[in-house]
Amino acid sequence: MAIQPTNIEHPVTSVDIIVSKGNEAGDVTYANPIFFKLAGYTPGELLDRPHSIIRHPDMPKIIFKFLWDRLKNGQDVFAFVKNISKDGGFYWVLAHVRVANNPDGSFRNYVSTRRAMSANARKVIEPLYNQLKEAENIGGMSASFEILEAFIKESGGSFDTFNDTMKKIQNS
Ligand SMILES: Cc1cc2nc3c(=O)[nH]c(=O)nc-3n(C[C@H](O)[C@H](O)[C@H](O)COP(=O)(O)O)c2cc1C
């Protein structure tokens, strides 16, 4: 059964570094204590389970599509993510997700390192994601893609420079 979202925000402090690793399917293979603490689950409840357990229903699909397209292409991605905790509360982060390879070049895992989202980024990203979500509800991911593309262009970037645009928003 899906968790009922609440408006309770779990604070992420500026020193928190929230780490998890995933296999090719996106299942959690490792996470650090602060990851479990914020998510509100024990390691036993999350390990070997999909990362989507903490997917917040407010998150637009297009962001995860973009994230996976980049990862499958061997590229890293910086993305703002709103996660849901076991108690229905939420927390916002700026995630840096990348592919880690073994010394022989074979796939090892995906690694996500998350930090607190800045207050300025929140002001920009929350309304954008609301717009993306609304567009998706009506016109699917092709509709939200257009809005995301227009936003990136207005921010002076392109999908190729997506990471820089997100970092600029974080530090604005
Ligand atoms: C290393 C790694 C970390 C991830 N972290 C999150 C996360 O914190 N929150 C989240 O909703 N999805 C995260 N994802 C993406 C999920 O795998 C999934 O694509 C997303 O939750 C959307 O769910 P869906 O694909 O079932 O729609 C992560 C994926 C990887 C590979």
Ligand as a Chemical Component Dictionary entry (heavy atoms), coordinates in Angstrom:
data_LIG
# 
_chem_comp.id                   LIG 
_chem_comp.type                 NON-POLYMER 
_chem_comp.pdbx_formal_charge   0 
_chem_comp.three_letter_code    LIG 
# 
loop_
_chem_comp_atom.comp_id 
_chem_comp_atom.atom_id 
_chem_comp_atom.alt_atom_id 
_chem_comp_atom.type_symbol 
_chem_comp_atom.charge 
_chem_comp_atom.model_Cartn_x 
_chem_comp_atom.model_Cartn_y 
_chem_comp_atom.model_Cartn_z 
_chem_comp_atom.pdbx_ordinal 
LIG C1  C1  C 0 21.916 5.071 -6.901  1  
LIG C2  C2  C 0 20.486 5.456 -7.116  2  
LIG C3  C3  C 0 19.857 6.253 -6.188  3  
LIG C4  C4  C 0 18.529 6.632 -6.329  4  
LIG N1  N1  N 0 17.962 7.412 -5.361  5  
LIG C5  C5  C 0 16.663 7.730 -5.465  6  
LIG C6  C6  C 0 16.039 8.495 -4.443  7  
LIG O1  O1  O 0 16.666 8.940 -3.479  8  
LIG N2  N2  N 0 14.717 8.746 -4.578  9  
LIG C7  C7  C 0 13.984 8.312 -5.644  10 
LIG O2  O2  O 0 12.773 8.557 -5.688  11 
LIG N3  N3  N 0 14.562 7.599 -6.635  12 
LIG C8  C8  C 0 15.879 7.315 -6.567  13 
LIG N4  N4  N 0 16.461 6.593 -7.579  14 
LIG C9  C9  C 0 15.668 6.301 -8.795  15 
LIG C10 C10 C 0 14.809 5.081 -8.637  16 
LIG O3  O3  O 0 15.552 3.949 -9.041  17 
LIG C11 C11 C 0 13.520 5.165 -9.516  18 
LIG O4  O4  O 0 13.844 5.305 -10.874 19 
LIG C12 C12 C 0 12.608 6.332 -9.100  20 
LIG O5  O5  O 0 12.303 6.277 -7.742  21 
LIG C13 C13 C 0 11.308 6.372 -9.901  22 
LIG O6  O6  O 0 10.597 5.226 -9.697  23 
LIG P1  P1  P 0 9.976  4.433 -10.915 24 
LIG O7  O7  O 0 11.138 4.266 -11.874 25 
LIG O8  O8  O 0 9.454  3.191 -10.334 26 
LIG O9  O9  O 0 8.933  5.356 -11.452 27 
LIG C14 C14 C 0 17.789 6.202 -7.470  28 
LIG C15 C15 C 0 18.423 5.393 -8.422  29 
LIG C16 C16 C 0 19.747 5.037 -8.250  30 
LIG C17 C17 C 0 20.420 4.178 -9.288  31 
# 
loop_
_chem_comp_bond.comp_id 
_chem_comp_bond.atom_id_1 
_chem_comp_bond.atom_id_2 
_chem_comp_bond.value_order 
_chem_comp_bond.pdbx_ordinal 
LIG C1  C2  SING 1  
LIG C2  C3  SING 2  
LIG C2  C16 DOUB 3  
LIG C3  C4  DOUB 4  
LIG C4  N1  SING 5  
LIG C4  C14 SING 6  
LIG N1  C5  DOUB 7  
LIG C5  C6  SING 8  
LIG C5  C8  SING 9  
LIG C6  O1  DOUB 10 
LIG C6  N2  SING 11 
LIG N2  C7  SING 12 
LIG C7  O2  DOUB 13 
LIG C7  N3  SING 14 
LIG N3  C8  DOUB 15 
LIG C8  N4  SING 16 
LIG N4  C9  SING 17 
LIG N4  C14 SING 18 
LIG C9  C10 SING 19 
LIG C10 O3  SING 20 
LIG C10 C11 SING 21 
LIG C11 O4  SING 22 
LIG C11 C12 SING 23 
LIG C12 O5  SING 24 
LIG C12 C13 SING 25 
LIG C13 O6  SING 26 
LIG O6  P1  SING 27 
LIG P1  O7  DOUB 28 
LIG P1  O8  SING 29 
LIG P1  O9  SING 30 
LIG C14 C15 DOUB 31 
LIG C15 C16 SING 32 
LIG C16 C17 SING 33 
# 
